[in-house]
Amino acid sequence: MTPVTGIDFERLTLRDALDLAILIEEEARDRYLEFAEQLATHDTPEVADFFARMSRIEERHRMELLERRRTLFGNTRSAVERRNIFDVEAPEYEAARAFMGVRQALETVLAAEVKAQVFFSEALPRVKDPELKALFEELRDEEVQHQALVNAELARRPEKPDDSEAYADDPVAQ
């Protein structure tokens, strides 16, 4: 599935782009929260806490973008809807696995940050408005900074084999 549907990047306004960015952060926030809840039930509290922290980080970024939007455009209605995006920055659903470690969680986050950077990089040539282009460049660059932070954290963590498969249940008929 493509990450964005029904959005004409050549006609996108700055308000629409901010709305899109807000929804992207919201989707990532919600996905990380889902992962935190899932992993808490699998008795992996360190990883559940990590994903809960990621959810709070995405929410903080969403609120910064929302404040920026309100400053520029007030409370005008958004033309962009959540159904217009899918997995732009949110990690893939299958990325969360029972018994995964923090290192695997970091790798999941890194993949999501790369995916978001690619999204903004690929959108840039299709954007005509200079203000909008500057916003997308800013968002792309933030994703690069996030990748650097995740890579630094990965470098501090020892590599451990992923033994989640050892604990995985075989699929069962429903």
VEXFIDREN-572988 format. One record per atom (N, C-alpha, C): x, y, z; residue number from 1. Coordinates in pm, whole numbers. Each point is the difference from the previous one (the first is absolute). Layout:
REM residues N
+--------+--------+--------+-----+
|   east |  north |     up |   n |
+--------+--------+--------+-----+
|      X |      Y |      Z | NUM |
...
+--------+--------+--------+-----+
***
This chain:
REM residues 174
+--------+--------+--------+-----+
|   east |  north |     up |   n |
+--------+--------+--------+-----+
|     85 |   -119 |      0 |   1 |
|    -85 |    119 |      0 |   1 |
|     88 |    124 |      0 |   1 |
|    -37 |     99 |    -79 |   2 |
|     77 |    123 |     -1 |   2 |
|    -28 |     79 |    127 |   2 |
|     98 |     76 |     47 |   3 |
|    -17 |     70 |    127 |   3 |
|    -99 |    116 |     -6 |   3 |
|    -20 |     59 |   -117 |   4 |
|    -88 |    116 |    -10 |   4 |
|    -92 |    -19 |   -120 |   4 |
|   -130 |     23 |     21 |   5 |
|    -97 |    -11 |   -109 |   5 |
|    -85 |    126 |     -5 |   5 |
|    -37 |     39 |   -120 |   6 |
|    -93 |    111 |    -16 |   6 |
|     60 |    136 |     26 |   6 |
|    132 |     13 |     -3 |   7 |
|     63 |    130 |     23 |   7 |
|     80 |     38 |   -124 |   7 |
|    -33 |    115 |    -55 |   8 |
|     71 |     52 |   -116 |   8 |
|    110 |     93 |     53 |   8 |
|    123 |    -48 |      3 |   9 |
|    110 |     76 |     58 |   9 |
|     26 |    131 |    -74 |   9 |
|    -33 |      4 |   -128 |  10 |
|     23 |    123 |    -76 |  10 |
|    -98 |    110 |     39 |  10 |
|   -114 |    -37 |     56 |  11 |
|   -100 |     99 |     41 |  11 |
|    -10 |     13 |    152 |  11 |
|     84 |    -69 |     70 |  12 |
|     -1 |      1 |    146 |  12 |
|     32 |    140 |     52 |  12 |
|    -77 |     47 |     96 |  13 |
|     27 |    129 |     62 |  13 |
|     84 |    -23 |    125 |  13 |
|     53 |    108 |     55 |  14 |
|     77 |    -11 |    123 |  14 |
|    -88 |    -53 |    113 |  14 |
|   -125 |     46 |      7 |  15 |
|    -92 |    -49 |    102 |  15 |
|    -22 |   -150 |    -15 |  15 |
|    -21 |    -46 |   -124 |  16 |
|    -20 |   -142 |    -26 |  16 |
|    124 |    -81 |     39 |  16 |
|    117 |     55 |    -30 |  17 |
|    124 |    -70 |     32 |  17 |
|     19 |    -13 |    151 |  17 |
|    -33 |    105 |     73 |  18 |
|      7 |     -8 |    147 |  18 |
|   -100 |   -103 |     51 |  18 |
|   -121 |      1 |    -57 |  19 |
|    -99 |   -100 |     40 |  19 |
|     49 |   -141 |    -29 |  19 |
|     62 |    -19 |   -114 |  20 |
|     56 |   -130 |    -36 |  20 |
|    108 |    -41 |    100 |  20 |
|     90 |     92 |     32 |  21 |
|    107 |    -30 |     95 |  21 |
|    -55 |    -33 |    138 |  21 |
|   -104 |     71 |     41 |  22 |
|    -64 |    -26 |    130 |  22 |
|    -59 |   -141 |      1 |  22 |
|    -68 |    -37 |   -107 |  23 |
|    -59 |   -134 |     -9 |  23 |
|    106 |   -110 |     -3 |  23 |
|    112 |     27 |    -64 |  24 |
|    109 |    -97 |     -5 |  24 |
|     54 |    -25 |    140 |  24 |
|     17 |    107 |     76 |  25 |
|     47 |    -13 |    139 |  25 |
|   -105 |    -72 |     86 |  25 |
|   -126 |     33 |    -24 |  26 |
|   -109 |    -63 |     74 |  26 |
|     -5 |   -151 |    -25 |  26 |
|     15 |    -38 |   -126 |  27 |
|     -2 |   -142 |    -35 |  27 |
|    117 |    -74 |     66 |  27 |
|    118 |     61 |     -3 |  28 |
|    117 |    -62 |     63 |  28 |
|    -22 |    -10 |    151 |  28 |
|    -52 |    107 |     61 |  29 |
|    -30 |     -1 |    144 |  29 |
|    -92 |   -116 |     36 |  29 |
|   -106 |    -14 |    -76 |  30 |
|    -97 |   -105 |     28 |  30 |
|     59 |   -139 |    -18 |  30 |
|     82 |    -18 |   -103 |  31 |
|     60 |   -131 |    -25 |  31 |
|     97 |    -38 |    113 |  31 |
|     82 |     96 |     44 |  32 |
|     92 |    -28 |    110 |  32 |
|    -77 |    -32 |    127 |  32 |
|   -111 |     67 |     21 |  33 |
|    -81 |    -29 |    118 |  33 |
|    -59 |   -141 |     -9 |  33 |
|    -45 |    -38 |   -119 |  34 |
|    -48 |   -138 |    -20 |  34 |
|    110 |   -101 |     31 |  34 |
|    121 |     28 |    -49 |  35 |
|    112 |    -90 |     26 |  35 |
|     29 |     -8 |    150 |  35 |
|     -4 |    114 |     68 |  36 |
|     25 |      1 |    144 |  36 |
|   -102 |    -87 |     73 |  36 |
|   -125 |     12 |    -38 |  37 |
|   -105 |    -80 |     63 |  37 |
|     18 |   -148 |    -30 |  37 |
|     32 |    -33 |   -125 |  38 |
|     22 |   -140 |    -38 |  38 |
|    115 |    -61 |     78 |  38 |
|    111 |     71 |      6 |  39 |
|    118 |    -56 |     63 |  39 |
|    -13 |     -3 |    152 |  39 |
|    -80 |     86 |     56 |  40 |
|    -27 |     -7 |    143 |  40 |
|    -73 |   -129 |     34 |  40 |
|    -89 |    -43 |    -89 |  41 |
|    -72 |   -125 |     25 |  41 |
|     89 |   -123 |    -17 |  41 |
|    113 |     17 |    -72 |  42 |
|     94 |   -111 |    -20 |  42 |
|    113 |      3 |    103 |  42 |
|    -20 |     80 |    104 |  43 |
|     96 |      5 |    110 |  43 |
|    140 |     39 |    -46 |  43 |
|      6 |    101 |    -85 |  44 |
|    128 |     59 |    -41 |  44 |
|     -6 |    150 |     34 |  44 |
|      4 |     30 |    130 |  45 |
|    -23 |    139 |     43 |  45 |
|    102 |    100 |    -52 |  45 |
|    125 |    -38 |    -16 |  46 |
|    100 |     95 |    -48 |  46 |
|    -32 |     46 |   -142 |  46 |
|    -41 |    -93 |    -84 |  47 |
|    -34 |     34 |   -138 |  47 |
|   -133 |     75 |     -4 |  47 |
|    -95 |    -43 |     83 |  48 |
|   -129 |     71 |      8 |  48 |
|     23 |    144 |     43 |  48 |
|     88 |     23 |     98 |  49 |
|     31 |    136 |     45 |  49 |
|     67 |     80 |   -111 |  49 |
|     87 |    -65 |    -76 |  50 |
|     68 |     68 |   -111 |  50 |
|   -103 |     48 |   -102 |  50 |
|    -93 |    -87 |    -39 |  51 |
|   -100 |     40 |    -98 |  51 |
|    -95 |    106 |     57 |  51 |
|    -29 |     -6 |    128 |  52 |
|    -82 |    104 |     62 |  52 |
|     73 |    134 |     -5 |  52 |
|    131 |     -1 |     23 |  53 |
|     80 |    122 |     -9 |  53 |
|     -1 |     54 |   -143 |  53 |
|     11 |    -90 |    -99 |  54 |
|     -5 |     43 |   -140 |  54 |
|   -135 |     63 |    -31 |  54 |
|   -106 |    -55 |     55 |  55 |
|   -133 |     56 |    -21 |  55 |
|     -7 |    143 |     55 |  55 |
|     59 |     22 |    116 |  56 |
|      1 |    135 |     59 |  56 |
|     84 |     97 |    -85 |  56 |
|    110 |    -48 |    -57 |  57 |
|     83 |     84 |    -86 |  57 |
|    -77 |     41 |   -125 |  57 |
|    -70 |    -95 |    -61 |  58 |
|    -80 |     30 |   -119 |  58 |
|   -112 |     99 |     35 |  58 |
|    -60 |    -16 |    118 |  59 |
|   -106 |     91 |     42 |  59 |
|     56 |    141 |     20 |  59 |
|    117 |     10 |     59 |  60 |
|     62 |    131 |     20 |  60 |
|     26 |     69 |   -135 |  60 |
|     50 |    -76 |    -96 |  61 |
|     25 |     56 |   -133 |  61 |
|   -132 |     39 |    -66 |  61 |
|   -103 |    -82 |     15 |  62 |
|   -132 |     31 |    -55 |  62 |
|    -53 |    132 |     58 |  62 |
|     17 |     17 |    131 |  63 |
|    -49 |    122 |     65 |  63 |
|     77 |    123 |    -48 |  63 |
|    130 |    -13 |    -25 |  64 |
|     78 |    111 |    -53 |  64 |
|    -51 |     40 |   -138 |  64 |
|    -26 |    -99 |    -84 |  65 |
|    -53 |     28 |   -133 |  65 |
|   -141 |     59 |      8 |  65 |
|    -81 |    -51 |     91 |  66 |
|   -136 |     50 |     18 |  66 |
|      2 |    146 |     45 |  66 |
|     89 |     35 |     90 |  67 |
|     12 |    138 |     46 |  67 |
|     44 |     91 |   -115 |  67 |
|     91 |    -47 |    -79 |  68 |
|     46 |     75 |   -117 |  68 |
|   -115 |     24 |    -98 |  68 |
|    -80 |   -105 |    -21 |  69 |
|   -115 |     11 |    -89 |  69 |
|   -101 |    101 |     53 |  69 |
|    -30 |     -9 |    131 |  70 |
|    -97 |     92 |     61 |  70 |
|     48 |    145 |     -9 |  70 |
|    130 |     21 |     20 |  71 |
|     56 |    135 |     -9 |  71 |
|    -20 |     57 |   -140 |  71 |
|     21 |    -83 |   -100 |  72 |
|    -10 |     47 |   -140 |  72 |
|   -143 |      2 |    -53 |  72 |
|    -81 |    -98 |     41 |  73 |
|   -130 |    -18 |    -65 |  73 |
|   -119 |     -8 |     95 |  73 |
|     23 |     22 |    128 |  74 |
|   -109 |     -9 |     96 |  74 |
|    -57 |   -141 |      9 |  74 |
|   -128 |     -7 |     22 |  75 |
|    -66 |   -131 |     13 |  75 |
|    -78 |    -38 |   -125 |  75 |
|     47 |     44 |   -114 |  76 |
|    -68 |    -36 |   -125 |  76 |
|      1 |   -152 |    -18 |  76 |
|   -101 |    -46 |    -67 |  77 |
|    -18 |   -145 |    -20 |  77 |
|    109 |    -55 |    -92 |  77 |
|     43 |   -121 |     31 |  78 |
|    101 |    -67 |    -81 |  78 |
|    -63 |    -67 |   -121 |  78 |
|     68 |      7 |   -113 |  79 |
|    -45 |    -70 |   -120 |  79 |
|     65 |   -137 |    -12 |  79 |
|     98 |    -26 |     85 |  80 |
|     71 |   -128 |     -2 |  80 |
|    -58 |    -87 |    111 |  80 |
|    -27 |   -125 |    -32 |  81 |
|    -58 |    -91 |     98 |  81 |
|     94 |   -117 |     25 |  81 |
|    -18 |    -62 |    114 |  82 |
|     85 |   -113 |     38 |  82 |
|     -7 |   -113 |   -102 |  82 |
|   -112 |    -13 |    -66 |  83 |
|    -13 |   -106 |   -101 |  83 |
|     86 |     27 |   -123 |  83 |
|     54 |    124 |    -10 |  84 |
|     89 |     34 |   -112 |  84 |
|    143 |    -49 |     20 |  84 |
|     31 |    -50 |    120 |  85 |
|    136 |    -48 |     26 |  85 |
|     -2 |   -142 |     54 |  85 |
|    110 |    -69 |    -18 |  86 |
|     15 |   -133 |     60 |  86 |
|    148 |    -32 |     13 |  86 |
|     44 |    -15 |    121 |  87 |
|    137 |    -42 |     29 |  87 |
|    107 |     89 |    -61 |  87 |
|    -20 |    131 |      6 |  88 |
|    104 |     90 |    -49 |  88 |
|    120 |     -4 |     95 |  88 |
|    -26 |     19 |    128 |  89 |
|    106 |     -9 |    100 |  89 |
|    -28 |   -110 |    101 |  89 |
|   -122 |    -44 |      7 |  90 |
|    -33 |   -106 |     95 |  90 |
|     73 |   -129 |    -38 |  90 |
|     53 |    -70 |     99 |  91 |
|     64 |   -128 |    -33 |  91 |
|   -102 |   -101 |    -51 |  91 |
|     49 |    -93 |    -77 |  92 |
|    -87 |   -105 |    -53 |  92 |
|    -62 |    -79 |    116 |  92 |
|   -124 |    -43 |    -17 |  93 |
|    -67 |    -75 |    106 |  93 |
|     78 |   -125 |     40 |  93 |
|     56 |    -69 |    -99 |  94 |
|     69 |   -125 |     31 |  94 |
|    136 |     21 |     65 |  94 |
|     41 |    126 |     18 |  95 |
|    131 |     27 |     60 |  95 |
|      4 |    -34 |    149 |  95 |
|   -113 |     12 |     68 |  96 |
|     -3 |    -33 |    143 |  96 |
|    -19 |   -151 |     15 |  96 |
|     90 |    -57 |     77 |  97 |
|     -5 |   -145 |     23 |  97 |
|      9 |    -26 |    149 |  97 |
|    -72 |    -99 |     42 |  98 |
|      8 |    -39 |    141 |  98 |
|    144 |    -32 |     33 |  98 |
|     43 |     43 |    115 |  99 |
|    133 |    -32 |     52 |  99 |
|    113 |     70 |    -75 |  99 |
|    -30 |    103 |    -78 | 100 |
|    108 |     73 |    -65 | 100 |
|     75 |     80 |    104 | 100 |
|    126 |     27 |    -27 | 101 |
|     81 |     80 |     91 | 101 |
|      1 |    146 |    -41 | 101 |
|     63 |     82 |     83 | 102 |
|      6 |    142 |    -27 | 102 |
|     78 |     26 |   -130 | 102 |
|    104 |    -78 |    -25 | 103 |
|     77 |     18 |   -124 | 103 |
|    -91 |    -20 |   -122 | 103 |
|    -83 |   -104 |      2 | 104 |
|    -92 |    -22 |   -111 | 104 |
|   -102 |    114 |     -9 | 104 |
|    -41 |     52 |    115 | 105 |
|    -93 |    113 |      1 | 105 |
|     67 |    123 |    -63 | 105 |
|    126 |     23 |     33 | 106 |
|     74 |    111 |    -60 | 106 |
|     11 |    -17 |   -151 | 106 |
|     25 |   -120 |    -44 | 107 |
|      9 |    -27 |   -144 | 107 |
|   -134 |     26 |    -68 | 107 |
|   -109 |    -30 |     69 | 108 |
|   -134 |     27 |    -51 | 108 |
|    -21 |    151 |    -15 | 108 |
|     42 |     74 |    101 | 109 |
|    -13 |    146 |     -3 | 109 |
|     87 |     58 |   -111 | 109 |
|    121 |    -50 |    -13 | 110 |
|     90 |     49 |   -105 | 110 |
|    -63 |    -20 |   -138 | 110 |
|    -57 |   -116 |    -24 | 111 |
|    -65 |    -27 |   -129 | 111 |
|   -115 |     98 |    -24 | 111 |
|    -75 |     34 |    104 | 112 |
|   -111 |     95 |    -13 | 112 |
|     52 |    140 |    -32 | 112 |
|    109 |     40 |     63 | 113 |
|     58 |    132 |    -26 | 113 |
|     55 |      8 |   -143 | 113 |
|     61 |   -107 |    -47 | 114 |
|     50 |     -4 |   -137 | 114 |
|   -117 |     10 |    -97 | 114 |
|   -107 |    -73 |     30 | 115 |
|   -118 |      2 |    -86 | 115 |
|    -58 |    143 |    -11 | 115 |
|     -4 |     71 |    112 | 116 |
|    -52 |    136 |      0 | 116 |
|     93 |     93 |    -79 | 116 |
|    130 |    -17 |     16 | 117 |
|     95 |     81 |    -76 | 117 |
|    -19 |    -22 |   -150 | 117 |
|    -15 |   -125 |    -40 | 118 |
|    -20 |    -32 |   -142 | 118 |
|   -130 |     65 |    -50 | 118 |
|   -104 |     -6 |     80 | 119 |
|   -127 |     61 |    -38 | 119 |
|     17 |    148 |    -31 | 119 |
|     62 |     75 |     93 | 120 |
|     17 |    144 |    -21 | 120 |
|     96 |     28 |   -114 | 120 |
|    104 |    -81 |    -14 | 121 |
|     95 |     17 |   -111 | 121 |
|    -68 |    -21 |   -135 | 121 |
|    -84 |   -102 |     -8 | 122 |
|    -69 |    -28 |   -127 | 122 |
|   -110 |    101 |    -29 | 122 |
|    -57 |     61 |    103 | 123 |
|   -104 |    101 |    -21 | 123 |
|     59 |    133 |    -46 | 123 |
|    121 |     29 |     41 | 124 |
|     60 |    131 |    -29 | 124 |
|     -2 |     40 |   -147 | 124 |
|     39 |    -86 |    -93 | 125 |
|     -2 |     44 |   -141 | 125 |
|   -140 |     29 |    -53 | 125 |
|   -102 |    -51 |     67 | 126 |
|   -138 |     20 |    -46 | 126 |
|    -63 |    125 |     60 | 126 |
|     69 |     62 |     96 | 127 |
|    -51 |    118 |     69 | 127 |
|     53 |    124 |    -70 | 127 |
|    -90 |     94 |    -29 | 128 |
|     38 |    120 |    -75 | 128 |
|     17 |    122 |     90 | 128 |
|    -84 |     16 |    100 | 129 |
|      1 |    117 |     87 | 129 |
|    130 |      5 |     82 | 129 |
|     71 |    114 |      0 | 130 |
|    127 |     10 |     74 | 130 |
|    -15 |    -21 |    150 | 130 |
|   -107 |     53 |     61 | 131 |
|    -22 |    -20 |    144 | 131 |
|    -23 |   -148 |     30 | 131 |
|    -76 |    -62 |    -84 | 132 |
|    -31 |   -142 |     17 | 132 |
|    126 |    -84 |    -18 | 132 |
|     79 |     34 |   -100 | 133 |
|    126 |    -69 |    -24 | 133 |
|     90 |     12 |    123 | 133 |
|      5 |    120 |     59 | 134 |
|     83 |     22 |    119 | 134 |
|    -51 |    -86 |    117 | 134 |
|   -132 |    -10 |     15 | 135 |
|    -56 |    -84 |    106 | 135 |
|     38 |   -146 |    -21 | 135 |
|    -16 |    -50 |   -121 | 136 |
|     33 |   -141 |    -27 | 136 |
|    149 |    -27 |     18 | 136 |
|     83 |     98 |    -37 | 137 |
|    145 |    -16 |     23 | 137 |
|     29 |     -6 |    149 | 137 |
|    -68 |     85 |     77 | 138 |
|     16 |      0 |    145 | 138 |
|    -43 |   -134 |     60 | 138 |
|   -114 |    -50 |    -44 | 139 |
|    -50 |   -128 |     52 | 139 |
|     93 |   -115 |    -40 | 139 |
|     48 |      3 |   -123 | 140 |
|     95 |   -101 |    -45 | 140 |
|    127 |      3 |     86 | 140 |
|     51 |    120 |     23 | 141 |
|    122 |     15 |     78 | 141 |
|    -19 |    -45 |    146 | 141 |
|   -120 |     23 |     54 | 142 |
|    -29 |    -47 |    136 | 142 |
|      5 |   -152 |      6 | 142 |
|    -49 |    -65 |   -106 | 143 |
|      5 |   -146 |     -3 | 143 |
|    145 |    -50 |     -3 | 143 |
|     85 |     72 |    -70 | 144 |
|    143 |    -35 |     -3 | 144 |
|     60 |     16 |    140 | 144 |
|    -36 |    108 |     69 | 145 |
|     48 |     20 |    138 | 145 |
|    -49 |   -112 |     91 | 145 |
|   -126 |    -39 |    -17 | 146 |
|    -54 |   -110 |     82 | 146 |
|     76 |   -129 |    -26 | 146 |
|     35 |    -24 |   -126 | 147 |
|     78 |   -120 |    -34 | 147 |
|    134 |      2 |     71 | 147 |
|     63 |    115 |      5 | 148 |
|    130 |     12 |     67 | 148 |
|    -14 |    -31 |    149 | 148 |
|   -107 |     48 |     62 | 149 |
|    -22 |    -29 |    142 | 149 |
|    -21 |   -150 |     24 | 149 |
|    -80 |    -61 |    -86 | 150 |
|    -26 |   -144 |     14 | 150 |
|    129 |    -79 |    -25 | 150 |
|     75 |     38 |   -101 | 151 |
|    127 |    -69 |    -28 | 151 |
|     98 |     13 |    116 | 151 |
|      3 |    116 |     64 | 152 |
|     87 |     19 |    117 | 152 |
|    -43 |    -93 |    113 | 152 |
|   -130 |    -12 |     20 | 153 |
|    -50 |    -90 |    105 | 153 |
|     31 |   -145 |    -37 | 153 |
|    -16 |    -35 |   -125 | 154 |
|     33 |   -137 |    -44 | 154 |
|    148 |    -32 |     24 | 154 |
|     86 |     99 |    -22 | 155 |
|    143 |    -21 |     20 | 155 |
|     34 |    -27 |    146 | 155 |
|    -82 |     50 |     92 | 156 |
|     23 |    -23 |    143 | 156 |
|    -53 |   -135 |     49 | 156 |
|    -77 |    -64 |    -84 | 157 |
|    -62 |   -127 |     42 | 157 |
|     75 |   -118 |    -61 | 157 |
|     31 |    -98 |     81 | 158 |
|     68 |   -119 |    -56 | 158 |
|    -95 |    -76 |    -92 | 158 |
|     59 |    -57 |   -102 | 159 |
|    -80 |    -82 |    -90 | 159 |
|    -35 |   -131 |     69 | 159 |
|   -125 |    -33 |     -4 | 160 |
|    -47 |   -127 |     54 | 160 |
|    -82 |    -68 |   -107 | 160 |
|      7 |   -129 |     -8 | 161 |
|    -84 |    -67 |   -100 | 161 |
|   -147 |     20 |     33 | 161 |
|    -79 |     11 |   -103 | 162 |
|   -144 |     13 |     17 | 162 |
|    -56 |   -140 |     22 | 162 |
|    -39 |    -27 |    122 | 163 |
|    -51 |   -135 |     30 | 163 |
|   -152 |     -1 |     10 | 163 |
|    -66 |    102 |    -56 | 164 |
|   -145 |      6 |     10 | 164 |
|    -65 |   -121 |    -67 | 164 |
|     64 |    -53 |   -105 | 165 |
|    -56 |   -117 |    -68 | 165 |
|     -4 |   -121 |     91 | 165 |
|     90 |     -7 |     97 | 166 |
|      2 |   -113 |     92 | 166 |
|   -126 |     -4 |     86 | 166 |
|    -63 |    116 |     15 | 167 |
|   -118 |     10 |     84 | 167 |
|   -129 |     12 |    -80 | 167 |
|     12 |      8 |   -130 | 168 |
|   -118 |     24 |    -83 | 168 |
|    -90 |   -123 |     -3 | 168 |
|   -126 |     28 |      3 | 169 |
|    -99 |   -108 |    -12 | 169 |
|    -26 |    -25 |   -148 | 169 |
|    -25 |   -125 |    -32 | 170 |
|    -39 |    -33 |   -137 | 170 |
|   -141 |     54 |    -23 | 170 |
|    -31 |     38 |   -122 | 171 |
|   -136 |     47 |    -29 | 171 |
|   -100 |   -109 |     28 | 171 |
|   -115 |     40 |     47 | 172 |
|   -106 |    -97 |     26 | 172 |
|   -125 |     39 |    -75 | 172 |
|    -81 |    -98 |    -28 | 173 |
|   -126 |     25 |    -71 | 173 |
|    -92 |     79 |     90 | 173 |
|    -74 |     90 |    -58 | 174 |
|    -95 |     82 |     76 | 174 |
|   -136 |    -62 |      0 | 174 |
+--------+--------+--------+-----+
***
